[in-house]
Amino acid sequence: MWLRRFAAVAVLVVGASGLATAGPAEDYAEGMKWFNRGDYVSAIPELRKAADAGHNEAAETLAWILNGAEMSEEALKYYRQSAAAGNLKGMFGLAGMLSGDGGKKDYVEAKAWLEKAAERGYTPAISAMAQAYMLGELGIPEDQRKGKEALSWITRSADLGFVRAMEVLEKSYRTGDYGLAIDVAKADEWKKKIDALKPQVPKKRRRGEAK
């Protein structure tokens, strides 16, 4: 679906031996040092120590790496830990796995977690909810794809600058789709906003035209 993030991990570290001398915050910081360098192999044991000690940001980052390495079962475990603790990225990642992004599909639970993150204002989740209704993802039935809830998510996403949602609203104000009253002025407003976000292609000068 919308968010498979890939990690190139050549060697998978199962765990760290010895007694930990640092706390979870320190382990997380050490793990993120390696993570930000792109060394996921070195990051895994530090993040795992922090996550197992209850550090939920570490759990989310670790889940991201493990999912990219196709260690789906363990990734799901850490995403669940992070999501249950209220981590919005964790909720979003868990929803992605449950929608088929490396895990077993469970559209009902995936939609529930995605909606929870979206309701708490997580921008990627809001846009993903809008996309789910526009494209019929997450098992959303055809008769619900043009209802009030669909329009609500599409509008919220459009207000955040999601171009596809903006284009749907522009068209709908011209056609009356989603139960909207036809309003050419509003359609034109959305068209201007869309055009403002699109990259401007320089016009070719005619021969002899001044620069």
ROVEXNU-988453 format. One record per atom (N, C-alpha, C): atom name; x, y, z; residue number from 1. Coordinates in pm, 1 decimal. Each point is the difference from the previous one (the first is absolute). Layout:
ROVEXNU-988453
   site          u          v          w   pos
     CA          X          Y          Z   NUM
...
END
This chain:
ROVEXNU-988453
   site          u          v          w   pos
      N       83.8     -118.7        0.0     1
     CA      -83.8      118.7        0.0     1
      C       86.8      122.9        0.0     1
      N      -51.3      108.0       74.6     2
     CA       62.8      130.7      -17.7     2
      C      141.0       11.7       51.7     2
      N       42.6      -82.8       88.9     3
     CA      122.3       32.0       69.8     3
      C       99.0     -110.1       22.1     3
      N       35.1      -85.2      -91.7     4
     CA      105.1     -100.3       25.5     4
      C      134.1       70.6       -1.5     4
      N       65.8        4.4      111.4     5
     CA      132.7       60.2        6.8     5
      C      102.0     -112.6       -0.2     5
      N       99.5        7.4      -86.6     6
     CA       95.1     -109.5      -17.9     6
      C      131.7       30.6       68.4     6
      N       56.0     -100.7       64.6     7
     CA      131.9       13.1       62.9     7
      C       89.7     -109.4      -53.2     7
      N      120.2       34.7      -38.0     8
     CA       96.0      -98.8      -50.1     8
      C       81.1      -49.2      117.2     8
      N      -34.8     -116.6       50.4     9
     CA       68.3      -56.9      115.7     9
      C       63.5     -130.7      -43.4     9
      N      130.8       -4.8       -3.5    10
     CA       70.2     -118.2      -48.5    10
      C       14.0     -105.7      107.3    10
      N       13.7       45.5      127.1    11
     CA       18.5      -92.9      110.7    11
      C     -102.9       33.1      105.7    11
      N      -69.6      -99.1       51.9    12
     CA     -103.1       22.4      100.7    12
      C       54.6      -35.9      137.0    12
      N       -2.0       97.3       91.4    13
     CA       51.2      -20.8      133.4    13
      C     -113.9      -45.8       89.6    13
      N       14.5     -117.0       57.5    14
     CA     -108.0      -58.0       79.6    14
      C      -10.0       64.1      136.4    14
      N      109.3       33.5       62.8    15
     CA       -7.6       61.2      131.6    15
      C      136.5       41.7       45.1    15
      N        4.7       61.2      116.1    16
     CA      127.2       45.2       54.8    16
      C       31.6      -79.4      124.0    16
      N      126.6      -39.3       14.3    17
     CA       38.5      -77.3      116.7    17
      C       56.8       91.1      106.0    17
      N        6.6      -50.3      123.4    18
     CA       57.3       77.9      108.0    18
      C     -104.6       82.9       69.4    18
      N       38.0       57.7      109.3    19
     CA      -91.2       80.5       78.7    19
      C       -0.5      142.9      -52.0    19
      N     -117.1       59.9       -7.6    20
     CA       -9.7      137.6      -46.1    20
      C       45.9       93.7      110.4    20
      N       83.0       94.4      -37.8    21
     CA       48.7       95.8       98.7    21
      C      -65.5      135.8      -16.2    21
      N      -75.1       17.8     -106.5    22
     CA      -67.5      127.2      -23.8    22
      C     -150.3      -19.0       10.8    22
      N      -72.1      110.7       17.3    23
     CA     -144.9       -6.1        5.8    23
      C      -59.4        0.7     -138.7    23
      N     -133.2      -17.0      -11.3    24
     CA      -64.2       -5.6     -131.6    24
      C       18.8      126.7      -82.5    24
      N        2.8      116.9       66.0    25
     CA       18.9      123.5      -75.9    25
      C      137.5        3.5      -64.3    25
      N      100.5      -45.6       74.6    26
     CA      135.1       -3.5      -54.2    26
      C       14.3     -103.9     -110.8    26
      N      -63.1     -115.5       20.2    27
     CA        2.7     -103.6     -103.4    27
      C      -68.4       49.4     -127.4    27
      N     -110.8       70.9       17.8    28
     CA      -71.9       54.4     -114.9    28
      C       87.4      101.1      -74.0    28
      N       64.6       88.2       74.8    29
     CA       87.3       99.9      -61.8    29
      C      113.8      -66.4      -77.0    29
      N       57.2     -104.9       58.6    30
     CA      108.5      -71.5      -66.8    30
      C      -51.1      -68.2     -127.3    30
      N     -119.2      -60.5       10.4    31
     CA      -58.3      -64.8     -116.5    31
      C      -28.9       98.8     -111.5    31
      N      -51.2      117.1       37.3    32
     CA      -32.4      100.3     -100.9    32
      C      125.7       58.2      -64.1    32
      N      109.6        1.3       73.9    33
     CA      126.1       46.0      -58.4    33
      C       36.2      -88.3     -119.3    33
      N      -10.0     -131.3       18.9    34
     CA       29.8      -93.4     -108.5    34
      C     -107.7        5.0     -108.3    34
      N     -123.6       11.9       43.3    35
     CA     -110.7        5.6      -95.2    35
      C       16.6      118.0      -95.6    35
      N       31.9      116.4       55.1    36
     CA       14.1      119.8      -83.1    36
      C      120.5       -8.3      -93.9    36
      N       93.1      -88.8       30.0    37
     CA      113.3      -23.2      -89.2    37
      C      -32.6     -104.2     -106.2    37
      N     -119.0      -58.3       10.9    38
     CA      -38.1     -103.9      -94.0    38
      C       53.1     -137.4       35.7    38
      N       57.6      -13.9      121.1    39
     CA       54.0     -128.9       44.3    39
      C     -104.7      -69.5       85.7    39
      N      -96.3      -64.1      -64.8    40
     CA     -111.2      -61.8       71.3    40
      C       44.5     -121.9       80.6    40
      N      102.2      -67.2      -47.8    41
     CA       48.8     -118.2       70.2    41
      C       47.9       37.7      140.0    41
      N       74.3      109.2       10.8    42
     CA       48.3       44.8      129.5    42
      C     -111.1       63.3       82.7    42
      N     -100.0       54.1      -66.5    43
     CA     -110.0       65.4       71.4    43
      C      -92.6     -100.3       68.4    43
      N      -17.5     -116.7      -61.2    44
     CA      -99.3      -96.2       48.7    44
      C       18.5      -38.4      146.9    44
      N      118.4      -43.2       44.2    45
     CA        9.7      -43.8      139.5    45
      C      -24.8      111.4      100.6    45
      N       43.7      121.7      -32.7    46
     CA      -22.0      111.8       91.5    46
      C     -147.7       36.1        7.3    46
      N      -64.9        2.9     -114.5    47
     CA     -143.0       31.7       -2.7    47
      C      -81.5     -109.9       66.8    47
      N       43.4     -125.2      -19.2    48
     CA      -72.6     -110.1       62.4    48
      C        9.1        8.1      152.6    48
      N      118.3       32.0       52.1    49
     CA       13.9       14.5      144.8    49
      C      -92.5      109.1       53.0    49
      N       -1.9      111.7      -68.8    50
     CA      -85.0      110.9       43.1    50
      C     -147.7      -36.4      -10.0    50
      N      -37.3      -63.4     -110.9    51
     CA     -140.2      -37.6      -20.1    51
      C      -45.6     -101.3      104.8    51
      N       83.3      -97.1       27.5    52
     CA      -35.7     -101.9       98.3    52
      C       -8.8       57.2      140.5    52
      N       63.8      115.2       21.5    53
     CA       -8.6       67.1      129.4    53
      C     -115.8       99.3        4.2    53
      N      -80.5        3.9     -108.2    54
     CA     -120.2       82.4       -0.2    54
      C       10.6      131.1      -74.4    54
      N      107.7       20.4      -74.4    55
     CA       16.8      124.3      -75.8    55
      C      -75.2      -14.7     -132.8    55
      N     -112.2       69.8      -13.5    56
     CA      -90.0      -27.5     -111.2    56
      C       40.8       67.0     -130.7    56
      N       78.3      105.3        6.2    57
     CA       54.7       55.2     -123.7    57
      C      102.6      -96.9      -58.5    57
      N       77.3      -61.9       90.1    58
     CA       94.8     -102.0      -46.0    58
      C      -75.1     -117.2      -62.6    58
      N     -112.7      -36.5       60.2    59
     CA      -78.9     -111.6      -52.9    59
      C      -48.5       29.8     -141.0    59
      N      -43.9      124.4      -24.6    60
     CA      -49.6       35.8     -132.9    60
      C      111.5       -3.8     -103.8    60
      N      115.9       57.0       35.6    61
     CA      112.1        0.9      -94.7    61
      C       50.1     -141.2      -27.5    61
      N        7.8      -80.3      104.8    62
     CA       42.6     -138.9      -15.9    62
      C      -97.5      -76.3      -89.3    62
      N     -128.6       22.1       20.7    63
     CA     -101.4      -65.8      -82.8    63
      C       16.1       38.4     -146.3    63
      N       30.5      126.3      -24.4    64
     CA       21.1       47.1     -137.7    64
      C      114.6      -75.6      -66.1    64
      N      111.0      -14.4       73.1    65
     CA      115.4      -72.0      -55.0    65
      C      -35.7     -146.8      -24.7    65
      N      -60.9      -63.1       98.4    66
     CA      -30.7     -142.5       -9.2    66
      C      -99.1      -29.2     -112.5    66
      N      -96.3       88.7      -18.7    67
     CA      -95.7      -19.4     -108.4    67
      C       69.5       10.7     -135.2    67
      N       92.5       95.6      -12.1    68
     CA       75.9       12.4     -124.0    68
      C       88.0     -120.8      -25.5    68
      N       42.3      -66.5      108.9    69
     CA       82.8     -120.5      -12.3    69
      C      -83.8     -126.4      -12.0    69
      N     -132.1       17.5      -13.2    70
     CA      -94.7     -110.1      -15.9    70
      C       -4.9      -90.3      122.8    70
      N       26.6       56.0      116.1    71
     CA      -19.5      -71.9      126.5    71
      C     -135.7       42.5       55.3    71
      N     -103.7      -41.8      -70.9    72
     CA     -133.9       53.7       22.0    72
      C      -55.0      -26.4      139.5    72
      N       19.8     -119.8       51.4    73
     CA      -58.4      -35.1      128.6    73
      C       54.5       88.5      111.6    73
      N      132.2       17.9        1.2    74
     CA       59.6       83.3      104.3    74
      C      -33.5      147.3      -22.5    74
      N       -3.5       42.1     -126.3    75
     CA      -37.0      138.6      -30.9    75
      C     -139.7       30.5       50.9    75
      N      -91.3      -93.7      -20.5    76
     CA     -137.2       18.2       44.9    76
      C       -5.9       13.8      151.6    76
      N       80.4      -80.1       69.0    77
     CA        5.0        5.0      146.4    77
      C       40.1      138.7       48.1    77
      N      103.5       57.3      -58.0    78
     CA       48.3      130.2       46.5    78
      C      -89.8      114.5      -46.4    78
      N      -61.4      -15.4     -116.6    79
     CA      -98.0      100.4      -41.7    79
      C     -118.6        0.9       96.8    79
      N      -42.9     -117.7       41.0    80
     CA     -111.9       -7.9       94.0    80
      C       36.7       65.7      133.6    80
      N      121.1      -24.3       46.3    81
     CA       45.5       61.5      124.7    81
      C       -4.7      152.5      -11.0    81
      N       54.2       49.4     -108.9    82
     CA        6.1      143.9      -20.1    82
      C     -139.1       61.1      -15.7    82
      N      -83.8      -65.4      -80.0    83
     CA     -134.8       50.9      -23.0    83
      C      -83.2       -0.2      127.8    83
      N       10.6     -106.9       77.6    84
     CA      -76.7      -10.9      124.0    84
      C       37.8      109.5       99.1    84
      N      125.1       48.0       -9.3    85
     CA       46.4      105.3       89.9    85
      C      -35.5      139.3      -52.2    85
      N      -65.4        6.4     -115.7    86
     CA      -45.0      128.2      -52.9    86
      C       92.7       65.5     -100.0    86
      N      101.9      -71.8      -46.5    87
     CA       91.8       56.0      -97.9    87
      C      -69.0        5.2     -136.4    87
      N      -11.6      120.0      -56.9    88
     CA      -75.3       16.1     -123.7    88
      C       67.0      -68.8     -118.5    88
      N      132.4        6.1       -5.9    89
     CA       70.6      -71.2     -105.8    89
      C      -19.9     -150.4       15.0    89
      N       -3.8      -46.0      124.2    90
     CA      -23.8     -141.2       24.9    90
      C     -138.3      -42.6      -47.3    90
      N     -100.9       82.8       27.3    91
     CA     -135.8      -29.0      -46.6    91
      C       -2.8       -7.5     -152.2    91
      N       66.1       96.6      -62.7    92
     CA        2.4        7.6     -145.7    92
      C       72.2     -120.3      -59.9    92
      N      114.2      -35.4       59.0    93
     CA       74.8     -115.5      -48.3    93
      C      -75.2     -129.6       19.3    93
      N      -66.7      -13.1      113.8    94
     CA      -78.5     -120.1       26.7    94
      C     -114.1      -11.5      -99.7    94
      N      -66.1      112.1      -28.1    95
     CA     -107.9       -1.2      -98.7    95
      C       52.2      -42.5     -136.0    95
      N      121.1       48.0      -34.7    96
     CA       58.0      -38.4     -128.1    96
      C       25.9     -148.8       -9.0    96
      N       54.5      -58.7      107.7    97
     CA       25.5     -143.8       -1.5    97
      C     -130.5      -78.9       -7.0    97
      N      -99.7       43.8       73.8    98
     CA     -127.3      -71.8        2.5    98
      C      -78.3       15.6     -129.8    98
      N       39.8       97.2      -80.7    99
     CA      -66.0       15.8     -130.4    99
      C       69.8      -81.9     -108.0    99
      N      102.5      -75.1       42.0   100
     CA       67.8      -87.4      -93.6   100
      C      142.5       40.1      -29.0   100
      N       50.0      103.4       66.8   101
     CA      136.3       47.1      -22.2   101
      C       97.7      -79.3       87.2   101
      N       17.5     -126.6      -32.4   102
     CA       93.5      -82.9       73.9   102
      C      -63.5      -85.2      107.9   102
      N     -128.2       10.2       17.9   103
     CA      -66.3      -78.9      103.8   103
      C     -128.1      -62.0      -51.7   103
      N      -69.3      -72.8       86.0   104
     CA     -126.9      -59.0      -38.0   104
      C     -106.6      109.4       -7.5   104
      N      -83.9       -7.9     -100.1   105
     CA     -100.8      103.8      -19.2   105
      C     -112.2      -10.7      102.8   105
      N      -30.0      112.9       60.6   106
     CA     -114.5       12.6       88.6   106
      C      -50.2      143.1      -16.9   106
      N      -84.1       20.0     -100.5   107
     CA      -42.2      134.6      -35.5   107
      C      -76.5       69.2      111.9   107
      N      -76.0      -75.6       77.3   108
     CA      -78.1       60.6      107.8   108
      C       92.9       62.2      104.0   108
      N       99.2      -76.8       43.8   109
     CA       93.5       53.0       99.3   109
      C       89.1      107.4      -60.9   109
      N       40.9      -19.8     -124.9   110
     CA       83.9       99.9      -66.3   110
      C      -70.9      134.9       -5.5   110
      N     -124.8        0.2      -39.7   111
     CA      -77.5      124.4       -9.7   111
      C      -16.9       62.9      137.5   111
      N      -20.2      -82.6      102.1   112
     CA      -18.6       52.6      135.3   112
      C      124.6       74.0       47.9   112
      N      117.7      -59.0      -21.4   113
     CA      124.0       65.3       42.8   113
      C       28.0      124.3      -83.7   113
      N      -24.2       -9.3     -129.9   114
     CA       24.2      114.2      -87.5   114
      C      -91.7      116.6       37.5   114
      N     -125.0      -32.1       25.9   115
     CA      -95.7      103.9       35.5   115
      C       35.6       62.7      135.1   115
      N       50.2      -81.9       92.0   116
     CA       38.8       51.9      130.6   116
      C      114.2       99.4      -14.0   116
      N       98.6      -33.4      -82.3   117
     CA      111.0       91.8      -23.0   117
      C      -47.5      126.6      -70.9   117
      N      -90.4      -16.3      -95.7   118
     CA      -51.5      114.4      -74.4   118
      C      -80.5       92.7       89.4   118
      N      -81.7      -56.5       86.9   119
     CA      -81.5       81.0       90.8   119
      C       87.3       81.0       95.1   119
      N      120.1      -49.5       24.9   120
     CA       93.3       72.4       86.3   120
      C       88.5       95.8      -77.8   120
      N      -32.9       18.6     -128.0   121
     CA       64.5      103.0      -80.0   121
      C      124.8      -39.3      -74.7   121
      N       28.1     -130.9      -11.0   122
     CA      120.2      -43.5      -70.3   122
      C      -23.4       12.5     -150.6   122
      N       69.0       94.1      -62.2   123
     CA      -26.0       36.7     -139.3   123
      C        5.1     -117.4      -97.9   123
      N      103.8      -86.8        2.9   124
     CA        0.8     -112.1      -94.5   124
      C     -121.7      -91.3       16.0   124
      N      -47.6      -14.9      122.4   125
     CA     -117.1      -85.5       22.4   125
      C     -126.3       64.5      -56.4   125
      N      -10.9      131.2       10.9   126
     CA     -116.1       70.5      -55.8   126
      C       -4.2      -19.5     -151.6   126
      N      114.3       17.7      -64.5   127
     CA        5.1      -18.1     -145.3   127
      C      -24.5     -145.0      -39.9   127
      N       48.0      -92.7       82.5   128
     CA      -22.3     -142.0      -29.3   128
      C     -147.6      -35.9       14.1   128
      N      -68.0       59.5       97.0   129
     CA     -144.2      -23.6       13.9   129
      C      -74.0       52.2     -122.2   129
      N       37.0      119.9      -44.8   130
     CA      -63.2       56.2     -119.0   130
      C       23.7      -90.5     -120.9   130
      N      124.0      -45.6      -15.0   131
     CA       33.1      -86.2     -113.5   131
      C      -76.1     -131.5        5.9   131
      N      -17.2      -52.9      121.5   132
     CA      -72.1     -126.2       14.1   132
      C     -143.1       12.7      -52.2   132
      N      -62.7      113.6       29.2   133
     CA     -136.4       19.8      -49.9   133
      C        0.4       27.3     -150.4   133
      N       96.7       76.5      -47.8   134
     CA        2.2       32.8     -142.1   134
      C       27.5     -122.7      -86.1   134
      N       85.0      -91.2       49.6   135
     CA       40.5     -116.0      -80.0   135
      C      -65.9     -130.3       42.5   135
      N      -78.8        5.0      107.2   136
     CA      -65.5     -122.0       46.0   136
      C       94.1      -95.2       70.1   136
      N      100.3       54.2       69.7   137
     CA       94.0      -83.4       74.5   137
      C      -56.5      -31.9      138.2   137
      N       73.2      -84.0       73.6   138
     CA      -37.8      -40.2      136.7   138
      C     -136.7      -66.3        5.6   138
      N      -39.7      -59.2     -110.3   139
     CA     -126.9      -71.2       -1.6   139
      C     -122.8       88.9        7.8   139
      N       16.1      129.9      -24.4   140
     CA     -115.1       91.5        6.0   140
      C      -95.7      -33.7     -113.6   140
      N     -125.6      -30.3       32.0   141
     CA      -95.0      -41.0     -104.4   141
      C      -36.6      114.6      -93.1   141
      N      -40.8      -35.8     -117.9   142
     CA      -29.3       98.1     -104.6   142
      C     -104.6      101.2       44.0   142
      N     -101.5      -45.3       75.4   143
     CA     -108.1       91.2       37.7   143
      C       40.2      101.2      107.0   143
      N      120.2      -14.5       56.4   144
     CA       47.4       97.0       98.6   144
      C      105.3       94.9      -56.5   144
      N       42.5      -23.2     -119.9   145
     CA      111.6       77.3      -56.3   145
      C      -38.5      141.8      -39.2   145
      N     -128.7       29.2      -10.1   146
     CA      -43.0      133.9      -38.5   146
      C      -88.7       64.1      106.6   146
      N        6.9      -51.6      122.6   147
     CA      -83.9       51.0      107.0   147
      C       61.3      117.4       74.5   147
      N      -65.7       38.1      110.2   148
     CA       43.0      115.5       78.5   148
      C      137.0      -22.0       63.8   148
      N       24.3     -122.6       47.1   149
     CA      129.1      -26.8       62.7   149
      C      112.4       11.3     -101.4   149
      N      -24.2      -51.1     -118.7   150
     CA       99.9       10.9     -106.5   150
      C       30.1      146.1      -29.4   150
      N     -104.0       79.7      -13.4   151
     CA       17.5      141.8      -29.9   151
      C       75.9       70.6      111.2   151
      N      -28.3      -37.9      124.1   152
     CA       68.0       61.5      113.3   152
      C      150.6      -22.4       -6.3   152
      N       41.1     -126.6      -24.2   153
     CA      143.3      -29.3       -5.7   153
      C       65.1       63.8     -121.7   153
      N      -68.1       -0.4     -112.0   154
     CA       54.7       61.0     -121.1   154
      C       19.5      149.9       20.0   154
      N      -97.3       64.9       63.3   155
     CA       10.4      143.5       26.2   155
      C      114.1       30.3       95.4   155
      N       11.0      -78.5      108.0   156
     CA      109.5       21.3       95.2   156
      C      135.4      -17.6      -67.5   156
      N        9.4     -100.2      -84.4   157
     CA      125.2      -25.3      -69.0   157
      C       31.0      110.2     -100.9   157
      N     -101.8       45.3      -70.5   158
     CA       18.7      109.0      -96.4   158
      C       47.2      126.6       70.3   158
      N      -55.7       27.8      115.5   159
     CA       40.4      118.1       76.6   159
      C      145.8       -6.9       43.5   159
      N       54.1     -123.0        8.1   160
     CA      140.5      -19.2       36.2   160
      C       92.5        0.2     -121.7   160
      N      -60.3       13.2     -119.2   161
     CA       81.9       10.4     -120.4   161
      C       20.5     -128.5      -77.4   161
      N      -81.3     -104.9       29.0   162
     CA        9.8     -124.8      -75.8   162
      C      -65.2       22.3     -136.0   162
      N       81.8        5.5     -105.4   163
     CA      -47.2       43.3     -130.9   163
      C     -110.7      -88.7      -54.6   163
      N       12.4     -129.9       19.2   164
     CA     -103.2      -89.6      -53.0   164
      C     -136.1       31.1       62.0   164
      N       -2.6       28.3      128.3   165
     CA     -126.0       35.2       66.7   165
      C      -50.7      134.8      -50.1   165
      N       91.3       92.6      -21.0   166
     CA      -38.4      130.7      -52.7   166
      C      -63.6      -14.0     -137.4   166
      N       56.2      -87.4      -82.2   167
     CA      -54.0      -20.8     -134.5   167
      C     -139.1      -62.2        5.4   167
      N      -20.5      -90.9       95.7   168
     CA     -132.4      -61.1       16.0   168
      C     -102.7      105.5       39.6   168
      N       38.1       90.1       92.4   169
     CA      -93.4      105.0       41.1   169
      C      -30.2       96.1     -115.0   169
      N      102.5       34.7      -74.1   170
     CA      -24.0       90.5     -114.1   170
      C     -102.0      -60.7      -96.7   170
      N       23.2     -126.2      -34.1   171
     CA      -91.5      -67.7      -92.0   171
      C     -140.3      -10.7       59.7   171
      N       -6.5      -30.8      128.9   172
     CA     -129.9      -21.1       64.5   172
      C      -82.1      128.0        6.7   172
      N       67.1      113.7       17.7   173
     CA      -73.3      127.4       -0.7   173
      C      -50.8       34.8     -139.3   173
      N       57.8      -63.3     -101.2   174
     CA      -49.1       23.7     -136.4   174
      C     -110.9      -97.6      -38.7   174
      N        2.6     -119.6       61.4   175
     CA      -94.0     -104.5      -41.3   175
      C     -108.5      -31.3      103.4   175
      N       20.3       43.9      124.1   176
     CA      -96.4      -32.5      104.9   176
      C       25.7     -134.7       63.6   176
      N      119.1      -55.6      -23.8   177
     CA       35.9     -128.9       59.2   177
      C       12.5       14.4      151.7   177
      N       -6.6     -110.5       71.3   178
     CA        7.2       -5.3      146.5   178
      C     -111.9       80.4       67.1   178
      N     -107.0       25.8      -74.9   179
     CA     -113.2       73.4       56.9   179
      C       22.5      149.3        9.9   179
      N      107.5       51.4      -58.8   180
     CA       27.8      143.2        5.3   180
      C      -87.8       76.0      -98.8   180
      N      -39.7      119.6       40.5   181
     CA      -72.0       86.3      -92.9   181
      C       99.9       52.9     -102.6   181
      N      -40.4        4.6     -125.1   182
     CA       89.1       51.6     -104.4   182
      C       33.3      145.5       29.9   182
      N      129.2       28.5        1.7   183
     CA       46.9      134.3       33.7   183
      C      128.0       25.2      -80.5   183
      N      -17.1       63.9     -114.6   184
     CA      112.7       21.3      -90.5   184
      C      106.2       88.3       63.7   184
      N      -43.9       96.7       80.4   185
     CA       96.2       90.2       64.5   185
      C       93.1      -77.1       94.0   185
      N      -57.1      -91.1       78.4   186
     CA       82.9      -80.0       89.8   186
      C       90.3      -95.1      -78.7   186
      N      -54.0      -54.1     -108.4   187
     CA       81.3      -86.9      -85.0   187
      C      119.8       77.0      -54.2   187
      N      -24.1      123.0      -40.9   188
     CA      109.6       82.3      -52.0   188
      C      101.7       32.1      108.7   188
      N      -47.1       19.4      123.1   189
     CA       91.4       25.9      111.6   189
      C       93.9     -118.8       21.3   189
      N      -57.0     -120.1       -2.7   190
     CA       83.1     -119.1       16.7   190
      C       96.7      -15.7     -117.8   190
      N      -45.1       35.4     -120.1   191
     CA       86.6       -8.8     -117.5   191
      C      120.5       93.0       15.7   191
      N      -21.7      118.4       52.1   192
     CA      110.6       94.1       20.7   192
      C       98.9      -54.6      103.6   192
      N      -54.1      -61.4      106.1   193
     CA       87.3      -56.8      103.2   193
      C       82.9     -115.5      -56.4   193
      N      -63.4      -80.2      -82.6   194
     CA       71.3     -112.7      -62.1   194
      C      111.0       51.2      -91.1   194
      N      -33.1       96.6      -82.3   195
     CA       98.2       54.6      -93.7   195
      C      118.3       62.0       74.0   195
      N      -27.9       59.2      116.3   196
     CA      106.3       64.0       77.5   196
      C       97.7     -102.2       57.1   196
      N      -45.5     -122.6       18.1   197
     CA       85.9     -104.5       56.1   197
      C       78.0      -75.5     -106.5   197
      N      -45.4        8.5     -121.5   198
     CA       66.4      -73.7     -107.2   198
      C      122.9       76.6      -46.9   198
      N      107.8      -71.0      -34.7   199
     CA      120.7       68.1      -47.8   199
      C      -27.4       74.2     -129.7   199
      N       54.1      118.6       -7.7   200
     CA      -20.2       82.4     -118.6   200
      C      103.0      -35.8     -107.4   200
      N      -48.0      -31.7     -116.5   201
     CA       88.0      -33.8     -111.8   201
      C       29.6      127.6      -77.9   201
      N      127.9       38.7      -12.2   202
     CA       32.9      123.3      -73.9   202
      C      -50.4       -6.6     -144.4   202
      N      -57.6      110.5      -43.0   203
     CA      -46.9        5.6     -138.6   203
      C      119.1       18.2      -93.9   203
      N       -6.4      -67.8     -114.2   204
     CA      106.4       13.6      -98.8   204
      C      -11.7      135.7      -69.8   204
      N      113.9       65.2      -11.2   205
     CA        1.5      128.9      -69.9   205
      C        0.0      -23.0     -150.4   205
      N      -67.2       88.3      -69.3   206
     CA        2.7       -4.8     -145.8   206
      C      132.1       58.4      -50.4   206
      N       36.4      -42.1     -119.2   207
     CA      124.9       48.3      -58.5   207
      C       -3.7      152.8       -8.9   207
      N      107.9       60.3       47.6   208
     CA       11.1      145.0       -6.1   208
      C      -62.9       71.1      117.2   208
      N      -68.1      -77.3       90.8   209
     CA      -66.3       61.0      115.4   209
      C      105.9       29.6      106.4   209
      N      -10.1      116.2       62.4   210
     CA       95.9       40.2      102.2   210
      C       -9.3      -91.1      120.9   210
      N      113.0      -19.4       65.6   211
     CA        3.2      -81.5      121.3   211
      C      -63.5       74.6      114.5   211
END
